[in-house]
Amino acid sequence: MEMGSLGDWKELDQVFNTVNSNGIEAFWIGLRRKLTQDWRWSGNSSWLVHRETIDWGIGEPTLQLGENCAVMDSNGKIRDTFCNTQREFICYRNQSSFSEGDEFIFVTSLNSWSDAQKYCQLFYTDLASVSSAADALRIQILVPEGRLCYIGLFKDDFVWEDQSSSSFRNWEPAQPDGSGECACLMSWNRMMDDRWCGDSRPFLCQYEVTFKKVIRLQLQSNKELNDPDITTSLLQQMKQKLVSLGLSKEMDLRWRYQKNGNVLLTQNN
């Protein structure tokens, strides 16, 4: 059991549907400040971004306190900015075919960076990420002349206690402001604030729930289904199907072997 991490807006809703927060101002979550600040892409927090690889505008990033989000201008240059400013933004949709590349979408409604992230994750895949010069050009074309649009780049100096790579952050406006090293969830608005770790507060824990399920199959085939190549292929196909139905990719799916060493019991018609 360890302090709780949050992966997305759905998990945030689950927390408040589960926790009775009546009378509680705020409670600790498993997010705390680390020694270094990193630029990351939304939804791909394990993808560290070296500052010198970004096509920053002149004098950017300014490193001003609180400018933890990024925008792209109509010249394709990237700037750091305050995350609570209301702006247009660029989403992307992950295409099924690698050859098609990602589809980028310009959204005209004005939102803060976190609300833009929420919108993109709800209706598309996420805020736009730049993985190549071609991506940067395709995003730049969508930015209207003289405007600044949010993209998925953000500056982060917090890390989840359970080593989760989740980029989910739902900071209050102007937060984090450096007033503390630990993060808590505010009950009244479901947003995060950095506070002094020595404060006594309720806290959110999480633990992994595991269960075992036996699935019985009946197959018809003129092939030798106990062939190792076939049983391996069947197992892979079943796992793909179960994941598509909402089960975790981390599931441990395996065959139960018969006493004779075979996986499947053969019946003759």
Secondary structure as GFF3:
##gff-version 3
##sequence-region A 1 269
A	DSSP	beta_strand	2	3	.	.	.	ID=ss1
A	DSSP	alpha_helix	9	18	.	.	.	ID=ss2
A	DSSP	beta_strand	26	41	.	.	.	ID=ss3
A	DSSP	beta_strand	44	49	.	.	.	ID=ss4
A	DSSP	three_ten_helix	51	53	.	.	.	ID=ss5
A	DSSP	beta_strand	69	73	.	.	.	ID=ss6
A	DSSP	beta_strand	78	81	.	.	.	ID=ss7
A	DSSP	beta_strand	87	93	.	.	.	ID=ss8
A	DSSP	three_ten_helix	98	100	.	.	.	ID=ss9
A	DSSP	beta_strand	103	111	.	.	.	ID=ss10
A	DSSP	alpha_helix	113	123	.	.	.	ID=ss11
A	DSSP	beta_strand	126	127	.	.	.	ID=ss12
A	DSSP	alpha_helix	133	142	.	.	.	ID=ss13
A	DSSP	beta_strand	148	160	.	.	.	ID=ss14
A	DSSP	beta_strand	182	186	.	.	.	ID=ss15
A	DSSP	beta_strand	192	195	.	.	.	ID=ss16
A	DSSP	beta_strand	205	206	.	.	.	ID=ss17
A	DSSP	alpha_helix	228	244	.	.	.	ID=ss18
###
